[in-house]
Amino acid sequence: MRAALNDLIAFNLLAEHARQKGFALVESTDPDVQSALVQRLIERDLEPNLRPTSTPDSALRPLWERARESFVHPRLVEIGVLAVYTGALMKKDERETREHAAQELADFLHSHPARTLDEFAAVARDPVWSARKIVFNRLLQSPNNPLSIKVGAEVAKLRTPDDTTPLIIDENGGFIARYIGERPPENITFEQARGKLLVGFYEHWSRQEFLNFTARLMTFHRIETHFDRLSTNENGL
């Protein structure tokens, strides 16, 4: 209320000074007057609502739902996996060929054990094995995701960097997994995760709110853009 009163006094003093100098009043429909009003609207109705603390839960919850497994999960084991993928719809002959390749890979690793994770991963780059559809992936495995429950049960037994599963064959293919690390179980609530979610989301949300606001204003007002007045981030953008 005090700020509005100060503005009113200042405007009246300026108006009286302008009148004494011989300036005439302009209509409220004048483009410059409307532009000034738009600036005031942005300062009053937009900027206070674009603070990080103003980001509504309704905007963050869809992001929370997509990222829930990063905050609420059982023990996750980070593994490197040598795999040959099949799938439930693969034809029997091709499936058997790939499963045979997985078995020969297991025999090879038994007679030529990989001393490090790099050596383990390098197997998939050897043309002898890559030609037979052997690939290497690095992932976090829960009891049933992203690989199957059967794989998850064996991975759950891994505890140290030297631990490696035997060959596991299920409807999705053949897998040999090696322990890299792990994340303990977590049960972080939405309220606890809000700050982390906001870090990556706030810039996108505030930009979208600004665009929505200016789009509504453009229906009734003349809008000018002055990109030279925009501040830059740490990357100069």
ZIPE-V539547 format. One record per pair of residues at least 6 apart in sequence whose ideal C-beta (glycine too) atoms are under 8 Angstrom apart, sorted by the first residue. I is the first residue (numbers start at 1). J is the second residue. If there is no record, write none. Layout:
I/J
I/J
This chain:
15/25
26/32
26/33
27/33
28/34
31/222
34/221
34/222
35/221
35/222
35/224
37/221
38/217
38/221
38/222
38/223
41/217
42/213
45/213
46/209
46/210
46/213
48/54
49/209
50/206
50/209
50/210
52/198
52/202
55/198
55/201
55/202
55/205
55/206
57/190
57/194
59/201
59/205
60/190
60/194
60/197
60/198
60/201
61/190
63/197
63/201
64/71
64/190
64/193
64/197
67/197
69/142
69/145
71/186
71/187
71/188
71/192
71/193
72/186
72/187
72/188
73/142
73/183
73/185
73/186
74/142
74/143
74/185
75/142
75/156
75/182
75/183
75/184
75/185
76/140
76/141
76/142
76/182
76/183
77/140
77/141
77/155
77/156
77/158
77/179
77/181
77/182
78/138
78/139
78/140
78/141
78/179
78/180
78/181
78/182
78/183
79/138
79/139
79/140
79/141
79/155
79/158
79/177
79/178
79/179
79/180
80/117
80/120
80/121
80/136
80/137
80/138
80/177
80/178
80/180
81/136
81/137
81/138
81/139
81/147
81/175
81/176
81/177
81/178
82/105
82/109
82/120
82/123
82/124
82/134
82/135
82/136
82/175
82/176
82/177
83/134
83/135
83/136
83/137
83/173
83/174
83/175
83/176
84/98
84/99
84/101
84/102
84/105
84/132
84/133
84/134
84/135
84/173
84/174
85/98
85/133
85/135
85/172
85/173
86/94
86/95
86/98
86/99
86/171
86/172
86/173
86/174
87/171
87/172
87/173
88/171
88/172
90/98
98/132
98/133
98/173
98/174
99/169
99/173
99/174
101/129
101/132
101/133
101/134
101/174
102/134
102/167
102/169
102/173
102/174
102/175
102/176
103/167
103/174
105/123
105/129
105/132
105/134
105/167
105/174
105/176
106/166
106/167
106/174
106/176
108/123
109/123
109/164
109/176
114/120
114/122
114/123
114/178
117/161
117/178
117/180
120/136
120/164
120/178
121/136
123/129
123/134
123/136
124/130
124/134
124/135
124/136
125/136
138/180
139/146
139/147
140/183
141/147
141/151
141/152
141/155
141/177
142/152
143/149
143/152
143/153
143/156
144/152
145/152
147/155
147/172
147/175
148/170
148/171
148/172
150/168
150/170
151/165
151/168
151/170
151/175
151/177
154/165
154/166
154/168
154/177
155/165
155/177
157/163
157/165
158/164
158/165
158/177
158/178
158/179
159/179
160/179
161/178
161/179
161/180
161/181
162/179
163/178
163/179
164/176
164/177
164/178
164/179
165/175
165/176
165/177
165/178
166/176
167/174
167/175
167/176
168/174
168/175
168/176
168/177
169/175
214/223
217/223
